[in-house]
Amino acid sequence: MERENNDKVNNKKNKAITLIALVITIIVLLILAGVTIITLMGNNGLINRANDTKIATEIESIKEEIKIDILDKQLENQGNISDDNLKEILEKYGTLSEEEKLTDKTLTTKKGNHEIKVSDIFNGTTVQDTPKEPTFTTVANKPDIFGFDKTKTYYVAWNENAEKTIYEIDEKKMSENVAPNNWYDYTSGTNHWANIKTTGGGNDCYWVWIPRYAYCITEGYHKNTAGTIDIKFLQGTTNTPIDGSNIEIKNQTGAGNWNVHPAFWWDKNNNGVEDEGEQLKEYG
């Protein structure tokens, strides 16, 4: 009987020890699980560090691609690159912020939506952009400004104000600017003639380019009533109309005769060469 009681006591003790060990094991496992979660998911965890490494790799890859494009452009231009060229390359990869200086801007990339400072990609010196000449209509010979001192000569354009009640003058020095887009347009109905201004000697003189043309009095010749005159601009120094039509130049007075104005065929240079147009002083 006594032995039986002792066995019961021992069994109870063993069960108690086993329960305590189980609890301790669970606590240890919970601690280890917590440590593992922190190691994986914490701010400095393996997953976050792996993600940070992926982002850094993507950013470096984008930067290297841009740098290669910049280098290619520099090789095309004797080692130089302009602001326009650099901006064009950067905008292939994303959107630029609004700062005035290009190297102060931030590029938000299309791939990954990363923000990269332009100065981290390129912090060199750009060259001045070469202005691009505008394209004008070809219905008449283009103005010949050869011989004018560009440091003292200005493109002159006349622009309507917002109310379209008056024309306002717009002048740009030739040595510093390309011709304005609206410098001239000889299209029928537009009749926007090319003007320039020259300075020096205390006087400003304005000039207008009259392209080579032929004219024909169709009505009203030697009459007291208003008549009409047809005008055709001519190609180069030829008598061929630019519009492709056929006319016979007679250079004779009278209605119905096509004539080239003497200002264009008079051999003022005594070299047998006629003129494509005339720069006539408008007023001074």
C-alpha positions as a printed NumPy array, in Angstrom:
array([[   0.   ,    0.   ,    0.   ],
       [   2.803,    2.343,    0.883],
       [   4.628,    1.546,   -2.34 ],
       [   1.506,    2.245,   -4.35 ],
       [   1.212,    5.657,   -2.771],
       [   4.816,    6.442,   -3.604],
       [   4.275,    5.504,   -7.245],
       [   1.328,    7.882,   -7.43 ],
       [   3.409,   10.698,   -5.979],
       [   6.232,   10.062,   -8.428],
       [   3.805,   10.011,  -11.35 ],
       [   2.416,   13.371,  -10.309],
       [   5.94 ,   14.813,  -10.063],
       [   6.867,   13.477,  -13.507],
       [   3.724,   14.956,  -15.051],
       [   4.483,   18.304,  -13.446],
       [   8.025,   18.297,  -14.786],
       [   6.804,   17.319,  -18.255],
       [   4.221,   20.15 ,  -18.243],
       [   6.821,   22.707,  -17.158],
       [   9.193,   21.528,  -19.897],
       [   6.406,   21.833,  -22.458],
       [   5.598,   25.362,  -21.338],
       [   9.27 ,   26.32 ,  -21.446],
       [   9.605,   24.793,  -24.921],
       [   6.574,   26.721,  -26.171],
       [   7.964,   29.965,  -24.721],
       [  11.338,   29.334,  -26.359],
       [   9.64 ,   28.548,  -29.674],
       [   7.566,   31.738,  -29.412],
       [  10.717,   33.768,  -28.725],
       [  12.481,   32.155,  -31.66 ],
       [   9.463,   32.783,  -33.887],
       [   9.412,   36.434,  -32.827],
       [  13.107,   36.792,  -33.542],
       [  12.638,   35.151,  -36.937],
       [   9.728,   37.433,  -37.848],
       [  11.704,   40.507,  -36.816],
       [  14.69 ,   39.257,  -38.789],
       [  12.539,   38.761,  -41.874],
       [   9.961,   41.542,  -41.597],
       [  11.524,   44.305,  -39.475],
       [  12.633,   47.683,  -40.749],
       [  16.093,   46.266,  -41.202],
       [  14.846,   42.779,  -41.951],
       [  15.989,   40.482,  -44.691],
       [  12.902,   41.108,  -46.847],
       [  13.178,   44.89 ,  -46.602],
       [  16.902,   44.775,  -47.232],
       [  16.335,   42.549,  -50.251],
       [  13.703,   45.013,  -51.543],
       [  16.027,   47.965,  -50.928],
       [  18.768,   46.166,  -52.831],
       [  16.375,   45.527,  -55.73 ],
       [  15.361,   49.228,  -55.855],
       [  18.984,   50.394,  -55.682],
       [  19.879,   48.002,  -58.501],
       [  16.987,   49.287,  -60.644],
       [  18.016,   52.92 ,  -60.039],
       [  21.655,   52.219,  -60.91 ],
       [  20.558,   50.379,  -64.052],
       [  18.422,   53.36 ,  -65.177],
       [  21.239,   55.802,  -64.416],
       [  23.688,   53.727,  -66.444],
       [  21.295,   53.592,  -69.42 ],
       [  20.888,   57.381,  -69.329],
       [  24.645,   57.927,  -69.019],
       [  25.225,   55.74 ,  -72.091],
       [  22.68 ,   57.803,  -74.073],
       [  24.379,   61.017,  -72.937],
       [  27.791,   59.664,  -73.936],
       [  26.46 ,   58.686,  -77.382],
       [  25.13 ,   62.212,  -77.897],
       [  28.439,   63.732,  -76.753],
       [  30.341,   61.534,  -79.217],
       [  28.137,   62.924,  -81.999],
       [  28.982,   66.514,  -80.978],
       [  32.719,   66.548,  -80.263],
       [  32.183,   65.757,  -76.595],
       [  29.477,   68.382,  -76.077],
       [  25.813,   68.169,  -75.176],
       [  23.211,   70.942,  -75.102],
       [  20.454,   71.512,  -72.549],
       [  17.849,   70.56 ,  -75.153],
       [  19.608,   67.292,  -75.986],
       [  20.102,   66.423,  -72.311],
       [  16.481,   67.234,  -71.492],
       [  15.279,   65.14 ,  -74.429],
       [  17.298,   62.137,  -73.219],
       [  16.098,   62.467,  -69.609],
       [  12.446,   62.733,  -70.644],
       [  12.736,   59.39 ,  -72.437],
       [  13.061,   57.833,  -68.985],
       [  10.556,   59.838,  -66.979],
       [   9.218,   63.231,  -65.896],
       [  11.35 ,   66.172,  -64.767],
       [  10.503,   68.472,  -61.865],
       [   9.979,   72.221,  -62.314],
       [  13.291,   73.731,  -61.128],
       [  14.749,   76.261,  -63.568],
       [  18.265,   74.822,  -63.837],
       [  18.317,   71.408,  -65.489],
       [  20.849,   69.872,  -63.106],
       [  18.706,   70.988,  -60.128],
       [  15.746,   68.97 ,  -61.364],
       [  14.617,   65.551,  -60.169],
       [  13.706,   62.776,  -62.591],
       [  10.724,   60.582,  -61.663],
       [  11.271,   57.445,  -63.704],
       [   8.67 ,   55.633,  -65.775],
       [  10.075,   52.308,  -64.589],
       [   9.561,   51.872,  -60.864],
       [   8.523,   55.502,  -60.234],
       [  11.919,   56.2  ,  -58.671],
       [  13.157,   59.735,  -57.961],
       [  16.695,   60.444,  -59.169],
       [  18.484,   63.784,  -58.988],
       [  19.714,   64.862,  -62.409],
       [  23.005,   65.916,  -60.794],
       [  23.524,   62.257,  -59.818],
       [  23.371,   61.378,  -63.512],
       [  25.053,   64.371,  -65.147],
       [  26.814,   67.255,  -63.465],
       [  28.965,   68.465,  -66.32 ],
       [  28.704,   71.592,  -68.467],
       [  26.253,   71.901,  -71.328],
       [  26.773,   74.023,  -74.423],
       [  24.345,   76.594,  -75.755],
       [  21.605,   75.125,  -77.888],
       [  21.893,   75.878,  -81.584],
       [  18.741,   77.737,  -82.591],
       [  16.731,   76.062,  -85.322],
       [  15.704,   78.132,  -88.31 ],
       [  11.93 ,   78.09 ,  -88.831],
       [  10.43 ,   76.768,  -92.046],
       [   8.766,   79.368,  -94.224],
       [   6.409,   79.117,  -97.172],
       [   8.034,   78.544, -100.563],
       [   5.658,   80.478, -102.791],
       [   8.333,   83.123, -103.401],
       [  12.117,   83.497, -103.316],
       [  13.36 ,   83.703,  -99.746],
       [  14.869,   86.993,  -98.521],
       [  18.547,   87.523,  -99.298],
       [  20.217,   89.182,  -96.316],
       [  23.775,   88.694,  -97.56 ],
       [  25.964,   91.708,  -96.916],
       [  24.07 ,   93.044,  -93.927],
       [  26.027,   93.386,  -90.675],
       [  24.123,   91.006,  -88.38 ],
       [  25.321,   92.83 ,  -85.267],
       [  23.47 ,   95.92 ,  -86.504],
       [  20.552,   94.275,  -88.286],
       [  17.232,   93.127,  -86.814],
       [  14.486,   90.813,  -88.004],
       [  11.229,   92.752,  -87.884],
       [   7.856,   91.064,  -87.533],
       [   4.486,   92.735,  -87.163],
       [   2.049,   91.017,  -84.792],
       [  -1.601,   91.788,  -84.235],
       [  -2.485,   92.666,  -80.656],
       [  -4.955,   90.556,  -78.681],
       [  -7.877,   92.742,  -79.797],
       [  -6.653,   92.603,  -83.438],
       [  -6.953,   96.361,  -83.675],
       [  -3.314,   97.293,  -84.277],
       [  -0.02 ,   95.687,  -85.248],
       [   2.823,   95.651,  -82.731],
       [   6.46 ,   95.514,  -83.828],
       [   8.713,   92.632,  -82.76 ],
       [  12.448,   93.11 ,  -83.4  ],
       [  15.205,   90.5  ,  -82.906],
       [  18.901,   91.116,  -83.519],
       [  20.2  ,   88.763,  -86.226],
       [  23.501,   88.056,  -84.465],
       [  21.652,   86.72 ,  -81.413],
       [  18.496,   85.114,  -82.822],
       [  17.116,   83.084,  -85.67 ],
       [  14.302,   84.564,  -87.709],
       [  10.931,   84.63 ,  -85.898],
       [   8.373,   82.095,  -87.129],
       [   6.136,   84.835,  -88.467],
       [   8.86 ,   86.86 ,  -90.174],
       [   7.23 ,   86.463,  -93.573],
       [   4.593,   84.555,  -95.521],
       [   4.033,   85.471,  -99.174],
       [   1.03 ,   83.158,  -99.551],
       [  -1.805,   84.831, -101.429],
       [  -4.232,   86.342,  -98.95 ],
       [  -1.615,   86.487,  -96.184],
       [   0.88 ,   88.885,  -97.772],
       [   3.187,   89.034,  -94.764],
       [   6.324,   90.67 ,  -96.194],
       [   9.824,   90.199,  -94.768],
       [  11.14 ,   93.312,  -93.022],
       [  14.488,   94.117,  -91.42 ],
       [  15.907,   97.095,  -89.562],
       [  19.48 ,   98.346,  -89.821],
       [  21.132,  100.635,  -87.283],
       [  24.228,  102.784,  -87.276],
       [  25.24 ,  106.342,  -87.983],
       [  22.497,  107.614,  -85.742],
       [  19.735,  106.348,  -88.044],
       [  17.404,  103.363,  -87.992],
       [  16.395,  102.234,  -91.485],
       [  13.655,   99.756,  -92.279],
       [  13.795,   97.531,  -95.377],
       [  11.299,   95.186,  -97.046],
       [  12.111,   92.19 ,  -99.264],
       [  10.19 ,   92.121, -102.541],
       [  10.635,   88.699, -104.234],
       [  11.112,   88.489, -107.997],
       [   7.714,   88.618, -109.682],
       [   5.953,   89.187, -112.962],
       [   2.818,   91.28 , -113.364],
       [   0.053,   91.588, -115.927],
       [  -2.489,   94.413, -116.158],
       [  -5.724,   92.566, -116.874],
       [  -8.245,   95.415, -116.607],
       [  -8.267,   99.201, -116.492],
       [  -5.163,   99.907, -118.603],
       [  -5.176,  103.64 , -119.456],
       [  -8.701,  104.034, -118.135],
       [ -10.148,  106.286, -115.494],
       [ -11.645,  103.35 , -113.632],
       [  -9.901,  101.068, -111.173],
       [  -8.217,   98.123, -112.841],
       [  -6.738,   94.8  , -111.785],
       [  -3.216,   93.409, -111.906],
       [  -2.222,   89.74 , -111.65 ],
       [   1.016,   88.906, -109.859],
       [   3.093,   85.73 , -110.099],
       [   6.225,   85.09 , -108.05 ],
       [   9.069,   83.653, -110.128],
       [  11.597,   80.916, -109.349],
       [  15.121,   82.147, -108.634],
       [  16.286,   84.42 , -111.447],
       [  14.126,   82.657, -114.047],
       [  10.847,   83.743, -115.612],
       [   9.105,   80.535, -114.506],
       [   6.28 ,   81.036, -112.   ],
       [   6.701,   79.201, -108.71 ],
       [   3.072,   78.015, -108.897],
       [   3.928,   75.908, -111.965],
       [   1.799,   77.868, -114.445],
       [   3.013,   78.946, -117.889],
       [   3.217,   82.593, -118.881],
       [   4.989,   84.42 , -121.695],
       [   7.143,   87.286, -120.539],
       [   7.014,   90.107, -123.069],
       [   8.255,   93.075, -121.046],
       [   6.025,   95.311, -123.154],
       [   3.469,   97.898, -122.166],
       [  -0.204,   97.237, -122.672],
       [  -2.98 ,   95.194, -121.178],
       [  -2.539,   91.422, -121.101],
       [   1.255,   91.517, -121.316],
       [   3.322,   89.79 , -118.627],
       [   6.281,   91.846, -117.483],
       [   9.102,   91.297, -115.006],
       [   9.589,   94.446, -112.982],
       [  12.73 ,   96.34 , -114.113],
       [  14.092,   96.219, -110.551],
       [  14.76 ,   92.507, -111.104],
       [  16.121,   92.395, -114.654],
       [  18.08 ,   95.641, -114.74 ],
       [  21.718,   94.551, -114.604],
       [  22.675,   96.861, -111.79 ],
       [  25.88 ,   94.911, -111.082],
       [  26.874,   94.878, -114.749],
       [  27.516,   91.14 , -114.585],
       [  24.649,   89.789, -116.678],
       [  22.926,   88.33 , -113.617],
       [  19.346,   89.196, -112.83 ],
       [  17.993,   89.361, -109.275],
       [  15.837,   87.021, -107.195],
       [  14.427,   89.975, -105.311],
       [  15.126,   93.42 , -104.003],
       [  15.758,   94.85 , -100.544],
       [  14.108,   98.242, -100.845],
       [  14.45 ,  100.84 ,  -98.102],
       [  10.972,  101.504,  -96.789],
       [  11.706,  104.511,  -94.65 ],
       [  14.504,  105.825,  -92.464]])
